[in-house]
Amino acid sequence: RGGDKMAKALHSFDGTGRVRVPAARSGLGPPSCSSRGWTALGRHYGATRTCRRVPAPRTLALGSTENEEVGSLEERHERDEKLKAAVGDFPESVTVSVTSLPSRNLRELVASTHINAPANMVWDTLTSYETLHEFIPGLAVNECVERTERGATLLQIGEANTAVGFRFKAKVLLKIEEHVNGVNEGHKFRRETEEGRVRDITFDQLEGDFREYEGTWKILGGDLEESCKLVYMLRVKPQPWLPVSLVMMKVSQEVKVNLACVRMQAEAT
């Protein structure tokens, strides 16, 4: 069954990091193109890529899908608004920093927050892959394609509205690896710390709408302690025609809410 689901997930990709979308079913053009909104956005940010006009004038269609979405757009919007209201001022406790790396348009984001729950509770929350969409907003699709002994393969489509009236959608097929004792020495996401035991849940894009997309959820603290620290690290490189500053601004905003929602879920368990 896992092999069939993996094959179905990979069938949506054309091997170039873009998603194949049968036009007869979706009504959209190639996902690497977009609406006339791209033209205005491109002029503003100095982009030169030109795309064919498609019949979805206010959607930046980074990815489209044949996979089952989590409810209708209206239902997802209502769910997300309830989650954001429920976390209250939790996002204010999340710190976020973004660093430019040597590779062009490659950015590293680091976010962290303290959680009033044992580390094992946070671990269980983050490894409940099949139910992530229930407490993390912005997931239009969340499918656990395959479970492994120490990880999983996840198919996710994230969506977010921007302040200028556009809606981003991005699709990723992620390889998840669980490191109960932290990643090995020399790993790009290893960080020395004096905050107790470290656990990592790393993710790496197998196929998707980004040039690069990888990172880790890092949980610092012991099971007998009443609280722990959660660190989220992400290295991301958007497609070259996307304004990286706009993408990272939106990602930073969403990450603060996401960590707050993980905190709320873990503390309520």
Buried (B, 14 or more C-beta within 10 A) or exposed (E): EEEEBBEBBBEBBBEEBBBBBEEEEBEBBBBBBBBEBBBEBBEEEEBEBEBEEBEBEEBBBBBBBBBEBBEEEEEBBEBBEEBBEBBEEBBEBBEBEBEEEEEEBBBBBBBBBBBEBBBBBBBBBBBBBEEBBBBBBBBBBBBBBBBEEEBBBBBBBBBBEBEEEBBBBBBBBBBBBBBEEBBEEEEEBBBEEEEBBBBBBBBBBBBBBBBBBBBBBBBBBEEEBEEBBBBBBBBBBBBEBBBBEBBBBBBBBBBBBBBBBBBBBBBEE
